[in-house]
Amino acid sequence: MTVKIYGIKNCGTMKKAFRWLEDNNIAYDFHDYKKEGVDTEALKQAIEAHSWDTVINRRGTTWRQLPDSVKENMDASSALTAATENPSLIKRPLLVKNGQTYLGFNEEDYKKQLK
């Protein structure tokens, strides 16, 4: 089963995830937000499974640059819109396997989820 991994190629966390997948001989397809835009269906699925406030990286520069009115009124719908317009808002990597979504990279979690 091929894994689909979404993110930004030059992100340090993405590089760790790529390296782990390759070291463990796990095939994957990479969807680069910068080149291909956001896959809104995968993003919707992640928001439904994990809630918008887990999917949106509220510690990053992109979040801090949003207008306060946007941040203060964020909900699932506006998070989808904001993340589509600003892919750097999405926690990376977003990984999809067998219809399940996983956020971020943690080696122990990957061992459990992908092996």
RASULRA-V137941 format. One record per helix or strand of 2 or more residues. SS is the DSSP state (H for helix, E for strand). FROM is the first residue (numbers start at 1). TO is the last residue. If there is no record, write none. Layout:
SS | FROM | TO
SS | FROM | TO
This chain:
E | 3 | 7
H | 12 | 23
E | 28 | 32
H | 33 | 36
H | 40 | 50
H | 52 | 55
H | 61 | 65
H | 68 | 72
H | 76 | 85
H | 87 | 89
E | 94 | 97
E | 100 | 103
H | 107 | 114
